[in-house]
Amino acid sequence: MATVQDISVKLLQDAATFFRTIGEQNPELEEQMIGNADVYDQVAGLLAQDPFTELSAGGDGE
């Protein structure tokens, strides 16, 4: 049986694939879509490795 973590990782990976496909079909959006896909892949990897990983929200030190 799949866990919520497993399903979440799969959804993130599928979203990355979707963004890459959009980028391949729309050269004017390719750079942005590849960037989006990379972020989704990174988060999927982090979630698969350790679902309790804490991320900084930005430059605010938290």
N, CA, C and O atoms as a printed pandas DataFrame, in Angstrom:
     atom_number atom_name residue_name chain_id  residue_number  x_coord  y_coord  z_coord
0              1         N          MET        A               1    0.845   -1.171    0.000
1              2        CA          MET        A               1    0.000    0.000    0.000
2              3         C          MET        A               1    0.901    1.249    0.000
3              4         O          MET        A               1    1.891    1.311    0.728
4              5         N          ALA        A               2    0.549    2.208   -0.804
5              6        CA          ALA        A               2    1.317    3.452   -0.901
6              7         C          ALA        A               2    1.028    4.357    0.292
7              8         O          ALA        A               2   -0.094    4.425    0.793
8              9         N          THR        A               3    2.067    5.040    0.725
9             10        CA          THR        A               3    1.907    6.007    1.812
10            11         C          THR        A               3    1.612    7.386    1.215
11            12         O          THR        A               3    1.753    7.601    0.011
12            13         N          VAL        A               4    1.206    8.298    2.071
13            14        CA          VAL        A               4    0.994    9.679    1.632
14            15         C          VAL        A               4    2.310   10.244    1.093
15            16         O          VAL        A               4    2.317   10.995    0.117
16            17         N          GLN        A               5    3.408    9.883    1.727
17            18        CA          GLN        A               5    4.722   10.324    1.257
18            19         C          GLN        A               5    4.973    9.817   -0.161
19            20         O          GLN        A               5    5.397   10.590   -1.021
20            21         N          ASP        A               6    4.722    8.544   -0.418
21            22        CA          ASP        A               6    4.930    7.963   -1.750
22            23         C          ASP        A               6    4.096    8.682   -2.803
23            24         O          ASP        A               6    4.590    9.012   -3.881
24            25         N          ILE        A               7    2.848    8.918   -2.483
25            26        CA          ILE        A               7    1.945    9.577   -3.435
26            27         C          ILE        A               7    2.379   11.015   -3.671
27            28         O          ILE        A               7    2.332   11.501   -4.801
28            29         N          SER        A               8    2.796   11.688   -2.627
29            30        CA          SER        A               8    3.259   13.073   -2.761
30            31         C          SER        A               8    4.498   13.166   -3.646
31            32         O          SER        A               8    4.594   14.048   -4.500
32            33         N          VAL        A               9    5.438   12.260   -3.439
33            34        CA          VAL        A               9    6.647   12.243   -4.271
34            35         C          VAL        A               9    6.263   12.014   -5.723
35            36         O          VAL        A               9    6.777   12.695   -6.611
36            37         N          LYS        A              10    5.376   11.076   -5.978
37            38        CA          LYS        A              10    4.945   10.780   -7.355
38            39         C          LYS        A              10    4.252   11.991   -7.982
39            40         O          LYS        A              10    4.491   12.306   -9.147
40            41         N          LEU        A              11    3.406   12.661   -7.226
41            42        CA          LEU        A              11    2.722   13.852   -7.749
42            43         C          LEU        A              11    3.718   14.954   -8.104
43            44         O          LEU        A              11    3.584   15.601   -9.143
44            45         N          LEU        A              12    4.703   15.169   -7.254
45            46        CA          LEU        A              12    5.727   16.177   -7.524
46            47         C          LEU        A              12    6.543   15.805   -8.766
47            48         O          LEU        A              12    6.843   16.666   -9.592
48            49         N          GLN        A              13    6.896   14.542   -8.896
49            50        CA          GLN        A              13    7.643   14.092  -10.071
50            51         C          GLN        A              13    6.805   14.247  -11.343
51            52         O          GLN        A              13    7.318   14.663  -12.382
52            53         N          ASP        A              14    5.533   13.915  -11.257
53            54        CA          ASP        A              14    4.653   14.064  -12.415
54            55         C          ASP        A              14    4.487   15.534  -12.798
55            56         O          ASP        A              14    4.422   15.865  -13.982
56            57         N          ALA        A              15    4.419   16.410  -11.803
57            58        CA          ALA        A              15    4.335   17.849  -12.086
58            59         C          ALA        A              15    5.602   18.317  -12.787
59            60         O          ALA        A              15    5.530   19.126  -13.712
60            61         N          ALA        A              16    6.753   17.828  -12.366
61            62        CA          ALA        A              16    8.017   18.185  -13.015
62            63         C          ALA        A              16    8.001   17.746  -14.482
63            64         O          ALA        A              16    8.429   18.490  -15.365
64            65         N          THR        A              17    7.513   16.554  -14.728
65            66        CA          THR        A              17    7.410   16.054  -16.104
66            67         C          THR        A              17    6.470   16.940  -16.925
67            68         O          THR        A              17    6.755   17.256  -18.080
68            69         N          PHE        A              18    5.360   17.331  -16.323
69            70        CA          PHE        A              18    4.403   18.220  -16.995
70            71         C          PHE        A              18    5.073   19.537  -17.390
71            72         O          PHE        A              18    4.935   19.989  -18.527
72            73         N          PHE        A              19    5.797   20.151  -16.454
73            74        CA          PHE        A              19    6.469   21.414  -16.748
74            75         C          PHE        A              19    7.500   21.248  -17.857
75            76         O          PHE        A              19    7.623   22.115  -18.722
76            77         N          ARG        A              20    8.235   20.152  -17.837
77            78        CA          ARG        A              20    9.222   19.919  -18.900
78            79         C          ARG        A              20    8.540   19.765  -20.265
79            80         O          ARG        A              20    9.027   20.275  -21.274
80            81         N          THR        A              21    7.426   19.065  -20.279
81            82        CA          THR        A              21    6.687   18.877  -21.531
82            83         C          THR        A              21    6.182   20.214  -22.061
83            84         O          THR        A              21    6.291   20.486  -23.257
84            85         N          ILE        A              22    5.637   21.043  -21.195
85            86        CA          ILE        A              22    5.172   22.375  -21.594
86            87         C          ILE        A              22    6.340   23.180  -22.156
87            88         O          ILE        A              22    6.200   23.843  -23.184
88            89         N          GLY        A              23    7.482   23.126  -21.490
89            90        CA          GLY        A              23    8.660   23.848  -21.956
90            91         C          GLY        A              23    9.147   23.375  -23.308
91            92         O          GLY        A              23    9.555   24.187  -24.138
92            93         N          GLU        A              24    9.112   22.075  -23.542
93            94        CA          GLU        A              24    9.537   21.526  -24.828
94            95         C          GLU        A              24    8.625   21.977  -25.957
95            96         O          GLU        A              24    9.078   22.163  -27.087
96            97         N          GLN        A              25    7.362   22.152  -25.662
97            98        CA          GLN        A              25    6.380   22.515  -26.680
98            99         C          GLN        A              25    6.246   24.026  -26.867
99           100         O          GLN        A              25    5.629   24.475  -27.833
100          101         N          ASN        A              26    6.814   24.810  -25.959
101          102        CA          ASN        A              26    6.700   26.265  -26.004
102          103         C          ASN        A              26    8.065   26.886  -25.731
103          104         O          ASN        A              26    8.399   27.175  -24.582
104          105         N          PRO        A              27    8.860   27.093  -26.788
105          106        CA          PRO        A              27   10.218   27.602  -26.597
106          107         C          PRO        A              27   10.289   28.901  -25.790
107          108         O          PRO        A              27   11.259   29.124  -25.065
108          109         N          GLU        A              28    9.278   29.753  -25.909
109          110        CA          GLU        A              28    9.305   31.020  -25.173
110          111         C          GLU        A              28    9.128   30.815  -23.667
111          112         O          GLU        A              28    9.471   31.697  -22.879
112          113         N          LEU        A              29    8.601   29.670  -23.265
113          114        CA          LEU        A              29    8.404   29.356  -21.851
114          115         C          LEU        A              29    9.402   28.329  -21.326
115          116         O          LEU        A              29    9.393   27.994  -20.142
116          117         N          GLU        A              30   10.261   27.833  -22.213
117          118        CA          GLU        A              30   11.109   26.698  -21.852
118          119         C          GLU        A              30   11.967   26.953  -20.617
119          120         O          GLU        A              30   11.998   26.116  -19.714
120          121         N          GLU        A              31   12.650   28.065  -20.556
121          122        CA          GLU        A              31   13.540   28.346  -19.421
122          123         C          GLU        A              31   12.770   28.357  -18.103
123          124         O          GLU        A              31   13.208   27.762  -17.118
124          125         N          GLN        A              32   11.629   29.032  -18.088
125          126        CA          GLN        A              32   10.817   29.112  -16.878
126          127         C          GLN        A              32   10.273   27.737  -16.483
127          128         O          GLN        A              32   10.282   27.381  -15.304
128          129         N          MET        A              33    9.807   26.973  -17.453
129          130        CA          MET        A              33    9.233   25.662  -17.164
130          131         C          MET        A              33   10.297   24.676  -16.677
131          132         O          MET        A              33   10.027   23.863  -15.793
132          133         N          ILE        A              34   11.492   24.742  -17.242
133          134        CA          ILE        A              34   12.577   23.879  -16.778
134          135         C          ILE        A              34   12.950   24.242  -15.341
135          136         O          ILE        A              34   13.217   23.364  -14.521
136          137         N          GLY        A              35   12.967   25.534  -15.045
137          138        CA          GLY        A              35   13.228   25.976  -13.666
138          139         C          GLY        A              35   12.183   25.450  -12.701
139          140         O          GLY        A              35   12.511   24.981  -11.611
140          141         N          ASN        A              36   10.920   25.530  -13.106
141          142        CA          ASN        A              36    9.838   24.991  -12.265
142          143         C          ASN        A              36   10.018   23.492  -12.057
143          144         O          ASN        A              36    9.895   22.993  -10.938
144          145         N          ALA        A              37   10.308   22.786  -13.132
145          146        CA          ALA        A              37   10.483   21.335  -13.055
146          147         C          ALA        A              37   11.622   20.975  -12.111
147          148         O          ALA        A              37   11.510   20.033  -11.326
148          149         N          ASP        A              38   12.711   21.720  -12.186
149          150        CA          ASP        A              38   13.850   21.446  -11.313
150          151         C          ASP        A              38   13.474   21.597   -9.835
151          152         O          ASP        A              38   13.888   20.793   -8.999
152          153         N          VAL        A              39   12.697   22.619   -9.524
153          154        CA          VAL        A              39   12.268   22.823   -8.129
154          155         C          VAL        A              39   11.391   21.661   -7.665
155          156         O          VAL        A              39   11.577   21.146   -6.563
156          157         N          TYR        A              40   10.448   21.252   -8.490
157          158        CA          TYR        A              40    9.575   20.137   -8.123
158          159         C          TYR        A              40   10.383   18.862   -7.923
159          160         O          TYR        A              40   10.119   18.103   -6.989
160          161         N          ASP        A              41   11.368   18.616   -8.793
161          162        CA          ASP        A              41   12.226   17.440   -8.646
162          163         C          ASP        A              41   13.037   17.502   -7.356
163          164         O          ASP        A              41   13.202   16.491   -6.674
164          165         N          GLN        A              42   13.545   18.688   -7.023
165          166        CA          GLN        A              42   14.327   18.842   -5.795
166          167         C          GLN        A              42   13.478   18.555   -4.559
167          168         O          GLN        A              42   13.911   17.854   -3.645
168          169         N          VAL        A              43   12.276   19.099   -4.543
169          170        CA          VAL        A              43   11.389   18.883   -3.398
170          171         C          VAL        A              43   10.985   17.407   -3.318
171          172         O          VAL        A              43   10.917   16.843   -2.226
172          173         N          ALA        A              44   10.721   16.786   -4.457
173          174        CA          ALA        A              44   10.393   15.353   -4.460
174          175         C          ALA        A              44   11.543   14.543   -3.878
175          176         O          ALA        A              44   11.321   13.616   -3.099
176          177         N          GLY        A              45   12.764   14.887   -4.252
177          178        CA          GLY        A              45   13.926   14.188   -3.723
178          179         C          GLY        A              45   14.077   14.352   -2.225
179          180         O          GLY        A              45   14.362   13.391   -1.510
180          181         N          LEU        A              46   13.886   15.573   -1.756
181          182        CA          LEU        A              46   13.958   15.829   -0.311
182          183         C          LEU        A              46   12.874   15.064    0.442
183          184         O          LEU        A              46   13.132   14.469    1.489
184          185         N          LEU        A              47   11.678   15.086   -0.096
185          186        CA          LEU        A              47   10.557   14.399    0.548
186          187         C          LEU        A              47   10.787   12.895    0.572
187          188         O          LEU        A              47   10.486   12.240    1.570
188          189         N          ALA        A              48   11.313   12.341   -0.508
189          190        CA          ALA        A              48   11.581   10.902   -0.564
190          191         C          ALA        A              48   12.671   10.514    0.430
191          192         O          ALA        A              48   12.604    9.456    1.056
192          193         N          GLN        A              49   13.665   11.370    0.568
193          194        CA          GLN        A              49   14.801   11.082    1.445
194          195         C          GLN        A              49   14.441   11.242    2.922
195          196         O          GLN        A              49   14.758   10.380    3.741
196          197         N          ASP        A              50   13.776   12.352    3.257
197          198        CA          ASP        A              50   13.429   12.630    4.656
198          199         C          ASP        A              50   12.243   13.584    4.697
199          200         O          ASP        A              50   12.408   14.788    4.498
200          201         N          PRO        A              51   11.059   13.062    4.951
201          202        CA          PRO        A              51    9.863   13.913    4.929
202          203         C          PRO        A              51    9.833   14.965    6.032
203          204         O          PRO        A              51    8.961   15.834    6.034
204          205         N          PHE        A              52   10.773   14.896    6.965
205          206        CA          PHE        A              52   10.799   15.858    8.068
206          207         C          PHE        A              52   11.869   16.934    7.882
207          208         O          PHE        A              52   12.143   17.702    8.803
208          209         N          THR        A              53   12.467   16.989    6.703
209          210        CA          THR        A              53   13.472   18.011    6.409
210          211         C          THR        A              53   12.851   19.390    6.547
211          212         O          THR        A              53   11.762   19.648    6.035
212          213         N          GLU        A              54   13.554   20.272    7.245
213          214        CA          GLU        A              54   13.078   21.643    7.386
214          215         C          GLU        A              54   13.810   22.530    6.392
215          216         O          GLU        A              54   15.022   22.415    6.211
216          217         N          LEU        A              55   13.053   23.422    5.746
217          218        CA          LEU        A              55   13.610   24.335    4.766
218          219         C          LEU        A              55   13.460   25.769    5.237
219          220         O          LEU        A              55   12.481   26.116    5.898
220          221         N          SER        A              56   14.419   26.586    4.901
221          222        CA          SER        A              56   14.322   28.010    5.184
222          223         C          SER        A              56   13.330   28.618    4.195
223          224         O          SER        A              56   13.314   28.253    3.020
224          225         N          ALA        A              57   12.521   29.528    4.667
225          226        CA          ALA        A              57   11.523   30.170    3.817
226          227         C          ALA        A              57   12.126   31.281    2.967
227          228         O          ALA        A              57   11.429   31.866    2.138
228          229         N          GLY        A              58   13.372   31.573    3.152
229          230        CA          GLY        A              58   14.002   32.635    2.386
230          231         C          GLY        A              58   15.067   33.322    3.193
231          232         O          GLY        A              58   15.706   32.703    4.044
232          233         N          GLY        A              59   15.266   34.599    2.938
233          234        CA          GLY        A              59   16.324   35.347    3.573
234          235         C          GLY        A              59   15.984   35.905    4.930
235          236         O          GLY        A              59   16.712   36.752    5.446
236          237         N          ASP        A              60   14.886   35.450    5.527
237          238        CA          ASP        A              60   14.461   36.011    6.820
238          239         C          ASP        A              60   15.064   35.278    8.022
239          240         O          ASP        A              60   14.751   35.601    9.168
240          241         N          GLY        A              61   15.931   34.288    7.760
241          242        CA          GLY        A              61   16.600   33.592    8.849
242          243         C          GLY        A              61   15.776   32.540    9.551
243          244         O          GLY        A              61   16.236   31.955   10.530
244          245         N          GLU        A              62   14.576   32.285    9.082
245          246        CA          GLU        A              62   13.727   31.263    9.723
246          247         C          GLU        A              62   13.713   29.999    8.913
247          248         O          GLU        A              62   13.055   29.030    9.293
